Amino acid sequence: MKATFSIVLRVVALSFILFFSYSVASLLVGLGTSSGSNTAVIWLFAVCLMSSIVVSYPVIRSKWNGWQLVLAIFIIFYGVTTFQSQIETVVFLQYLVDIIPVGIVPRLFVQGIIVSALFSPFAVLIHGKMGSNREYEQSESPKTSTRLDMPPKEWVWKLGLIAVIYVVVYISFGIFIFRPLAGEAFQEYYADLQLPAWILPFQMLRGLIWAALALPVIKMMKGELWEAKLAVALLFSVLMGSLLLIPNPYMPDTIRLAHFVEVSSSNFVFGWVAAWILTLGVNSRG
């Protein structure tokens, strides 16, 4: 009971640190704090709480410690919350120039770096993982240490399959979840949007980047494989999807909330499937 209460307190403290990190980063890059409304501030803290919960899970269950773990959390957090979302903004910016100011995009990338750099060390420190973990190092499970040991041919077909599956998930959830939820607002908001001919290769590239972000999670976590799969699915889903809960001046509420449902659900499904593919056959190698 005491251990559970201690974890809850640490997660709450980490939520305040993440909230502070977003506030400082926004001021440093000149973005302000969300839309400035009380509702946006409340939602920002709620997002920080959800993000702290899903990040705390792999940190607590990690066999890594110290700056190795800090770097892993930085890459995962920045990759999911900023890089993977903003590279898509860059691609479609020419069609959304009347909605999203061009000058704001570089600042969003910088803001993400600052937030991740401030948050990651505290995520490790608060959960007591900055020191060495000699006890686990001496009893490391062979299955855990060899989870991603596979021949080059296996890497090729697994990553290729993940890239294709991401495109299928991306298109399917967009058609069958986002568009129905957005309704007429879809045509109004994306009236001039024309997908470039290279959109499918671009999304396949994003699928490979997602796979790269899953690798440190799978490699660093101890315990059963389902824990790593769940951690990947939650990180992909919550870290990116929850940001759409915060009101902003660039996206109508109907579009924003429809994207929230789409992104959260599709990223969870894809994250689990990607982690499953990457660890397929691991038991026979353990």
N, C-alpha and C positions, 0 to 999 in steps of 0.2 A: 504493500500500500504506500509506504514511504517512497519507494523507488518510483512508482507511478506518479505520485504527487510532485516529486523532484523533476521528473521529465516534463510534466505539464508546466511547471514554473519556468523551466529553461526554454521551452518552446514559446511561451508568452514573452519572456525577456528577449528572445531572438526576434520575435515579431516587432517589438518596439525598435530594435536595432535596424531591422530591414526598413521599417517606416521612416526612421531617421535617415537612413542611407538614401532612400528615394527623395526625401525632402532636400537633403544637402546636394545631391546630384542635380536635381531639377533647378535649384538656385544657381549652381555653378555654371550650368550650360544655358541658363536663361530661359527655361521652359516654365518656371513657376511650379505650383503643386496642383497637378491635374487641371480641372477647370476652375478651381478656386472655391467651389461650393462646399457647404458642409456635407452634403450627400456624397460628393466625390471623395472627400477626406475620410469619411466613415468607410466607404467601399475600399479605399486604398488600404486602410488598416485591416479590413477583413481579408483582402488579397494577401497582405503581408502575413497574416496568421495562417492562412491556408498554405502559402508557399513555405513558411517555416516548418509546418507539420510534415509536408512531403519531403523536404530536404533533410529534416532531422532523422527520418526513418533510415535512409541509407547511411547517414553519418554514424548513427548509433550502432548499426549492424555492420559497419565497415571494419575490415581487417587492416586497413591503412590508417596511418596516423600522421600527425605533424603537417609539414608543408606539402608533402605528397598528396594528402587528402585535401588540403586547402586548394591546391592547384586543380585537382579533379572537380571539386565543387564549383570553383570559379568557371572552368570550361563548360560544365554542364549548365550552370545557372545562366551564364551569359549566352551560351549557344541556344538555349530554349527560349528565354524571355526576350532576347534582343535580336541575335543574329538571324535565326530562322524566320522570324516574323518580318524583320525590316528588309531583308534581301528581297522578299516578295513585294514590299512597298516600293523598293527601288525599281523593280521590273515594271510595275504597273503605274509608276508615278506619272508618266506622260499622259495617261488617261484620266488621272485623278488630280491633275495640276490645279484645277479650279477648286478642289476640296482641301487638299493637303499642301501647304506651302513647301516649295522645294528646299528652302533653307533649313527646315526643321529636321529633315531626315539625318544629316550628319550629326546633329546634336543628339538625336535619339541613340545613335550608336555610341557616342561618347558617354551619354548618361548611363547606358547599360554597363559600360566598362567600370565607371565609378561605383555604381551600385554593387556590382559583383565583387569588385576589389574590397569594398568596405564590409560587405556581408559575409563573404566566404571565410575569412579567418575567424570571425566571431562564431559562425556556425560550427566550426571545429572546436574552438576554445571552450565555448559554453557547455558542450557535451563532453568535455574532458578528454579530447582526443589529440591534443597537441603533443603529448609525450609519446614515448615508444610503447609498443604493446608486446613486450617480450613473451608474456605468457601465451599469447595466441601464435606468435611467430614460431614458438617451439612445438606447437601442436597443430600446425596448419594442415587442414584437410587436403589430401591429394586431389580430390574432385574440385575443390575450390581453386587450387593453384593451377590446375590445368584446364580450366573452363574454356579458354579461348585458344588452346593449343590445337592447331589443325593445319593440314597441308595447304599449300597455295591454291590447288584446284578447288578445295572445299571453300576457301575464302571467296573465290571468284563466283561460284554458283550461288552461294548464300547471299552475298552482297548484291548480285544481279537480281536474285529473286526478291530481295527486300526492296530494291529500287522500283521494280515493276509493281509490287504489291502496294507501295506507297501511292503510286499514280492511280491505281484502281480505287484505293480508299479515298484519296483526295477528290477524285471525280464523283464517286458514288455518294459520299456524304454531302458534297456540294449540291448535287442534283436532287437527292431524295430527302435531305434534311434541311439544308440551308435555304434553298429556293422556296419550298413550301412555307417555311416559317417566316421568311422575309415578305412573301406575298407581293403586293403591288410596289412596295418600297424597293424591291430589287431592281425593277425597271427604272425607277426614278433615280436611284443612286448610281447604278452601273449602266446608265443609258448609252454612254459613249465607249464602254469597255469592249475592246476587241482583242481577243487572245492572240498573241504572236504565234507564228508557225513553230517556233522552238519551245513552246510551253511544256510539251511532254518531256523532252530531254532535260529541261530546267527542273521540272518536278522530280525526275529521276535522280538528278544531282542532289536535290534536297533530301530525297530518301536515303542517299548514301551518307549525307551529313548527319541525318537522324541516327543512322546505324553507328556512325563514329561516336556520337554522343552517348549511345547505349553501352559502348564497350567498357568505359571506365566503371560504370555502375555494376555491370556484370562481373568485372574482374575484381573489384574491391570488396564486394559483399560476401560475408560468410553466411553459413546456413544452407537451407534448401534452395534449389533453383527457382521455385515459385516465388521466393522472396525477391530475388533479383528481377524477375519478370514483372512482379507487382510494382517494385520501385521504379523501374523504367516507365511503365504505363502511367503511374501517378505523376512522375516528374514531367513527362511529355504533356500530359493532359492538364494538370492543375497549374503548372508554372506558366504555360502559354494561355490556356483558356481563361483562367481567373482574371487576367488583365483586362479582358473584355467586359468585366462587370463594372469597371470604373467608367462613369460618364465622361465623355470628351466632346469637344466642339467640332470634331471632324467626321463623326459617324452618328447618324440618327439612332435612337434607342432601339427601334425595330431591327435594323441591320446589325447593330452591335450585339443584341441579345441572341439573334438568330445565329450569328457567327460564334457566340459563346457556346451554344448547344452543339453546333457543328464541330468546332475545333476541339472542345473537351471530349466529346464522344469519339471522334475519329482518331485523335491522338492517343487516347487510352487503348483503343482496339489495335491501332498500328504499333504502339509501343510494346504491347504484350506479344503480338505476333512477331515483331522484329527480334525481341529478346528470345522468344521460343526458337526461331530459326537459327539464331547465332549460337544457341546452346544445344541444338539438336544433335543427339548422339554423344553428349558429354559423358553420360553414365558409362558408356562402353569404353571410354578413354580414361575414366576415373580410376 
